[in-house]
Structures are given as structure tokens and as C-alpha cells.
């Protein structure tokens, strides 16, 4: 998914990683050059839906204007660093 709004420079990636790990999700989060944040989550459908609701609120200091859900991709979660359940990746 792509999250747009005030989502860079406010700890959004760190917060997303912590929320995902707390929920037992796998995947990644990274900043994008256009100012948005990209994230991919793998886990049970209800836990992923719960994570998406949390993303709409975001951490203190953030403002989420829109979340664009992308088509599922088996390779998206494989982008995480080997040996990590949920990775913070470099800007794409």
C-alpha cells in the first residue's frame, strides 16, 4: 500500500514497523521519493485489516490523507531483509 500525507520526517516508518511486529505481521516499510510511504504486510486477513486501520491514524505528528491499496504481490513481502520479519528498507 501507499500512504500519502505528512508521513515522512515524523517517525512513520519506525511506528509502522513496531505496529506490524506487535501484530505478528511480516513485510516491509519504506519512504518513497514522492513523499509517500510504501508498506507491504503478510498475515491473516483480519490482522492486516487491523493494521490498515492503525495506519489511517498513524503516529503522533503524522497526517494520513490517503491510503492506496495495491494489488497483492507474492514478491512484495519477499523484499524484506533476509532473517527479518518486518524490515525498514531504503527509500525507493
Protein Blocks (a to p, Z undefined) as FASTA:
>chain_A
ZZedjfehnlmmmmmmmmmmmnopacdddddfkopacddddddfklmmmmmmmmmnopgh
iacfbdcdddddfklmmmpcghiabdcdddZZ
